Amino acid sequence: MFVRKLFGALLVAVVLFGVAASGCISGGGTTSSPTQTTKTEVTLNWLSTQLNPPEEQNFVKDQLLPDFTSETGIKVNFVPISYSDMVTRLEGEEKTGKVTIDVIGDLHGGMDYMNSKGWLEDLSNMPKLKNRTFISTFEEYSKINGKKVYVPWMSATYVMVVNKDAFKYLPDGLTKEDVMKGTDKWTYDALLQWAKNLKEATGRPQLGFPAGPKGLFVRFLHGYIYPSYTGYEAKEFDSPDAVKMWNYLKDLWPYVHPSSTTWDAMADSLLKGEVLIAWDHTARIKNAIETKPDQFVVVPVPRGPKGRGFIVVLAGLAIPKGAPHKDEAWKLIDYLTRPETQVKVLEKVGFFPTVKEASGALPEGPLKILAEGVTAQSSTSDALVVMIPNLGSKGGQFKEYYKQAFERIVLNNEDPASVTKEIKPKLIQLFTDAGIQVP
Amino acid sequence: MERSSLVPYLLILPAFLYLMFFVGYPLVQALYLAFVHDGSFSLEVWKRAFSDYYFWSAFKYTLSLAAVIVPTQVALAVVLALMMNRIFKGKDAALYALIIPLTISDVAAGLIWYSMLSPYGFLNKLLLNVGLINNPIYFFGYQYRAREFLAIVLAELWRSTSIVFVIVLAGLQMISRDYLEAAEVFGASYWTKLRKIVLPLLKPSIQSALIIRTLFAMQVFGVVWILAGRDIPVLAGEGYYQLTVIKDTGVASVYALVIAGLSILLGALYIKFLKAEYLEVGR
């Protein structure tokens, strides 16, 4: 009898404990209560999907924000967060009406999505930001259906880096000038020939891609080579042009460094001399160029039959509806988009400015090498600018399909036509589910 | 009398609560995520997981890694323990050196081996400088999955043999010298003593070590992730990938449940087939 009673009591205790503990977890979180007693003690919550790697976080917390705090007296709680976590949190806060987020930093696609849900303030009535001219295309992107959704904050792209030694092995008919400026002759076929020459001359494959589990090689697939060959990111996934592209990649792969499938970023491999040509995100190769500015040049990517596909990444700053400290949030946005702050961001983390005044203020040296490459790429006459599609939480699945196609076709030697036919309906389904046009 | 019967329950209460909250609650959550689709019971998630391109190769690689690593480790640990179970100069130092890998996390171990085996790492530099090779040997990359497998085996052997070793050594030291001395009186050779006395008496320790290592092998992750990325998929790695990159919590739960299922199954098999031995030893 007694044992049964005891078990009853135990059960009650467990349930109570469970309820209390789970309550703590869902109700708690990192934020403290937004109530403040004095006016000066404002702490902004800035959630950002950008600047998340540890080094970049340190830069934000140790160098970027202290200046702002000492200038305005406003403290900032920088919260690096993944896109899906941020959307979940914002959705919860907007639905319950208890908004704790003051500023959001995210890519264009994410802003577009959050705006479509009605979670973002219209910023057109905020005071004018002085002494800066936003780059006009970015300014246009940031206004969606006439509403000023976000302030352009940083931009980035993916480029090719060439170790100057590689120019000794250029194929016939291709000059250094062609590569640096991105002329019509700088094609994917020319890259193949060049990579072949390099391997024959040095005995080792000298072309590298960040195709490891956290590498960004998948962006090369959907944002560079796919549009260059088919004119689209996903629409022509299984077309004859796409099959041609996959066969090209199969031809190219013997000249690509075999460790590529384990590399997440290319700076180290470039510096160690493991590869002479690499493709990666500007922020991820910056370190190589800074360490040996005389050794490397940044060049536009090659072109394919349909043009020169490349991705432009645009990050913006927005204020959620019902943000507790809207005016202070605007001050932070003002600070982050000042030309001098933007130059600092470029210097430290390699994201490019969104205001014209900053681009002019660039010092000579490694950054200029990067900026010149980026500018050369975006000003090529056959440019096919691609934006990363915003599929919300399905973004990972989107990338997975391209990676899978790559692994099966190029690494496992399966038939490109049948693999792409098999994957395409699943890929298109992602866009249908999200209600977005297939790019 | 009532008070004394209450005491055992009170004593296990904290552990019970701890397990309920940190094991029971997530387990229920995982079951929910894996079996419930659109609010009702469904095997949809399992179908999705089983049709995943990586699922079966992850399953295969996890089991084959365990099949290679665990027996090698146990054999190695027994040999090492036998060597260490005697008095010699520098024994303490040797013991410390053998146990150091125990203190290193799997990710750190993976990084150590990666930097040793990478194309410009220690091993390749050594071979290049000695003139044995002209070009670095590649250990990593999709084309070299067999070598990646080897690198993982090496790293795992280096990292986690010591736990087996410690258990076996403790078992060895518990064997009473009386048996061995008695055997010597009858003129038994080293091999006879080893076969007839030491190994049989060591069985319980070997069995516990085997169970621990096999169960851990089902969760192998850090070393594989660092050395081979997804070139060699494993169950825990795929679960992590599904959760953090693909954001498919359902499929991630399926991976977790498969690991749990495998562990329970293997644990049960060990206990079923090895239990009799325990009784015999205890007799």
Chai-1 contact restraints between the chains, C-beta under 6 A:
chainA,res_idxA,chainB,res_idxB,connection_type,confidence,min_distance_angstrom,max_distance_angstrom,comment,restraint_id
A,L6,B,Y9,contact,1.0,0.0,6.0,A-B,restraint_1
A,V14,B,M20,contact,1.0,0.0,6.0,A-B,restraint_2
A,F17,B,L17,contact,1.0,0.0,6.0,A-B,restraint_3
A,A21,B,F21,contact,1.0,0.0,6.0,A-B,restraint_4
A,S84,B,K247,contact,1.0,0.0,6.0,A-B,restraint_5
A,G203,B,N135,contact,1.0,0.0,6.0,A-B,restraint_6
A,G212,B,G229,contact,1.0,0.0,6.0,A-B,restraint_7
A,P213,B,G229,contact,1.0,0.0,6.0,A-B,restraint_8
A,P213,B,R230,contact,1.0,0.0,6.0,A-B,restraint_9
A,P258,B,Y138,contact,1.0,0.0,6.0,A-B,restraint_10
A,P258,B,G141,contact,1.0,0.0,6.0,A-B,restraint_11
A,P258,B,Q143,contact,1.0,0.0,6.0,A-B,restraint_12
A,S259,B,F140,contact,1.0,0.0,6.0,A-B,restraint_13
A,S259,B,G141,contact,1.0,0.0,6.0,A-B,restraint_14
A,T261,B,G141,contact,1.0,0.0,6.0,A-B,restraint_15
A,T261,B,Y142,contact,1.0,0.0,6.0,A-B,restraint_16
A,T261,B,D231,contact,1.0,0.0,6.0,A-B,restraint_17
A,T262,B,F140,contact,1.0,0.0,6.0,A-B,restraint_18
A,T262,B,G229,contact,1.0,0.0,6.0,A-B,restraint_19
A,K272,B,Y120,contact,1.0,0.0,6.0,A-B,restraint_20
A,S393,B,K247,contact,1.0,0.0,6.0,A-B,restraint_21
A,G396,B,V245,contact,1.0,0.0,6.0,A-B,restraint_22
A,G396,B,I246,contact,1.0,0.0,6.0,A-B,restraint_23
A,G396,B,K247,contact,1.0,0.0,6.0,A-B,restraint_24
A,Q397,B,I246,contact,1.0,0.0,6.0,A-B,restraint_25
A,E400,B,I246,contact,1.0,0.0,6.0,A-B,restraint_26
A,Q404,B,Y53,contact,1.0,0.0,6.0,A-B,restraint_27
A,L411,B,Y142,contact,1.0,0.0,6.0,A-B,restraint_28
